[in-house]
Amino acid sequence: MRFACVSFRKVPQSGISGVNNLTAIGHYVGNRTESPLSFQIYVILIFSDDRAARGNIMSDSVLLETVAVRIPAGDVFLNADLTIPAEAKAIIAFAHGSGSGRHSPRNRYVAKTLNGYKFATLLADLLTEEEEIVDMRTRHLRFDIPMLAARLIDIAAWLQHEPQTKHLKIGWFGASTGAGAALIAAARRPENIVAVVSRGGRPDLAGNYLTHVSAPVLLIVGENDPQVIDLNEEALSHLNAQSKLEIVPGATHLFEEPGTLESAALLAAKWFQNHSGA
């Protein structure tokens, strides 16, 4: 038998949403850093099938803790969730796409997969709560790629000085427009950056910075997202020779089809694993 731990959000009292053929035992621990409506529940699980303990679920019996942090970025502070597994190989910081943030279920799924591969993860909001309110009306901040890239650079600087993370190499994971910002950040501040992954991303938004990215870049695009495939193929032609484009069969832009997000997450985990030097 294997023990593992996994976290779910807004778990109903009647059961655990999204888990099939698993038996939950043990206790629940609320994350005190979040409001009661969005608290995170940690569930200790026991698996009778060894295959279930592979993939995005930690195979340790150690409880994996996510800590809420606030990161200085220019004249604002950004809210973020930091998770550091024991013996972490590197830390992967997420650059969310337009209109998204640290609560994105898709990026959280990818983060849990990376945690399972012993990568620490940082999911940060790139806009403050006040900016998000304005952006809901104007929709202009989410497309201010240079500003978002500057905030990612500030996040990388914070990671390199924070006692818990300063010893870790950094990888960028960008989705949608966040991929463009991540590539600009990687080009402008290449120090300590081991790799970049883009999921359904817009690397073309990095423009002339593409030729200055020294880290290996993996571009992941859905098979049924033809316009984004074209944009990624063009961007790949400007990236370094270590970079690669992966097409996920059956996937559309948001990777909502069964198994497609899992495929993208595993591709990302393997890419970071191969390039983290661990």
C-alpha positions, 0 to 999 in steps of 0.5 A: 500500500502507498500513502499520499496526500492531495488537496482539494478546494471547497470540499462538500461535506458529503464527499470529496469531489473529483476523486474516483475509486479512492478511499479517503481516511485520516483527518482534514486540516484547514488552511488558516490563511484563506477565507472560510468560503475558499479554504483548502482541505488537505486529505490523507489518502491510502491507495490499494492500487500502486498505479494511483500513487503515480503522476500528480499525487505525492507518494510520500506520507508527508503532508504537503503544505501550501503557504500564502505569501505576499511578494513586493513588486514595484510599489505593490504587493502580490498575493501568492501560494507557495508549496515546497516539497521535501528535497525540492529540485527547483521552483516553478513560478507560474505566469497566468494568462489573461483574466486568470490568477493563482486560483486557476484550476488548470494551473493548480492541477499542473502545480500539483503534478509538479509537486509530485515530481519534487518541484516547489511551485509558486502561483502568484496573482500578477495583478492586485485585487484593486487592479483586477477590479479595474481590469474587469472593466477595462481589460487593459492590464491583462494585456500589458505584457511588459508590465507583467514581465516586470512583475515576474522579474520582481517575483524571481528576485524575491525567490532568490532572496527568500530564505526558503527558496534562495537555494532553488533554481527557477523555472517559468510556466506560462499560460496564454498571454502569461507565456509572453511575459515569462519569456520576456522575464527569462530574456531580461533576467536569465540568471538562475532560470533553468527552463520555460514551459508555455501551455496554450501560450502566446510566445509571439507576444515576447517579440524581439526578446525571443532571440535573447532567451537562453533557457530551453523552452517547451511550447505545448499547444493543443492539436485543435488550436490551429491559430495558436499552433501557427503562432507557436511555430513562428515563435519557435523559429526565433528561439534557441536550438534546445527549444521544442514544440509539442502538440497534444492530440485532441486538445483545444485551447484550454485543454478541457478534453479528457486527459489533455491537461494531464498530458500537458502537465506531464510534458511540463514535469518531464521538461523541467526534470530534464533541464533542472540539473537534478 
